[in-house]
């Protein structure tokens, strides 16, 4: 049982590779296969943390691995989306570049300050992940996502700003911080309550 979370994490790595290969080779039914792996990968991402917390093995090392694999998984999905429908990225390159810059800023700040990657797993960021998934599914399926992309962009910027503020507030690297308010409490050396399913 204790191996299930780590297996679910590495499953996303397998999916990441498969998604890019399918986008490059474009066999029959590749769109449906890619979308299926995107959804399954996100479900695996949700449950690896829940299971790990239930089993009492949600260690900082595991959460860091989870965050790192998340990045690989999502970069693979974005790369596949670009391979399939590059015109969408050409039309929206400024906003996409701003999102990439905001994400890179989060990681850069964390590495400079703590020598570790970001692993806040904030609740707002988890919600943004669902919006990001819906946006990229629409892009891969239809080639465009005019409304969803705008929601995704602004929500992405706001959630990245929250993470940056969290990193500025906390004095020591901490994983699983639900909100910026919880980061403020951590800075004041106060105990915080985490949701058993999302940040327990």
ABEGO torsion letter per residue (X at the ends): XAAAAAAAAAAAAAAAAAAAAAAAAGBBGAAAAAAAAAAAAAAAAAAAAAAAAAAGABBAAAAAAAAAAAAAAAAAAAAAAAAABAAAAAAAAAAAAAAAAAAAAAAAAAAAAAGBBBAAGBAAAAAAAAAAAAAAAAAAAAGBBAAAAAAAAAAAAAAAAAAAAAAAABABBBBGBABAAAAAAAAAGBBBBBBAAAAX
